[in-house]
Amino acid sequence: MIHISLSAVGILTLVAFWFIFSKFGEPGWKAVIPFYNTYIWYKYTWGNGWYFLFLLIPIANIVFYILTMIKTAKAFGHNEGFAVGLIFLPPVFLLILALNEDRYLGYPLN
């Protein structure tokens, strides 16, 4: 039963990424390809996709994940409270981000 629930969360998260990538102006299929999807995500949140390599560095990966979620929230016009939701409940808040009418505003400079 737990496996079915985890699979459902994974599928819903993938669907959310598909819609978010569409908001970026990218084809949704790019959300399905491992590593490449992270490159694209960082390209639209940091302005340089290669920053995703920082995720390979222990402890720095936690910091970069948190900063990326903050930048993601700002890129769609949300505040730090929404970013906290993205950090601690990513499947829920990614679905909210994917299914609401927010538009991608460009990567935040700060």
Secondary structure, DSSP 8 states (H G I E B T S, - for coil): -HHHHHHHHHHHHHHHHHHHHHHHTS-GGGGGSTTHHHHHHHHHHHS-GGGGGGGGSTTHHHHHHHHHHHHHHHHTT--HHHHHHHHH-HHHHHHHHHHSS---------
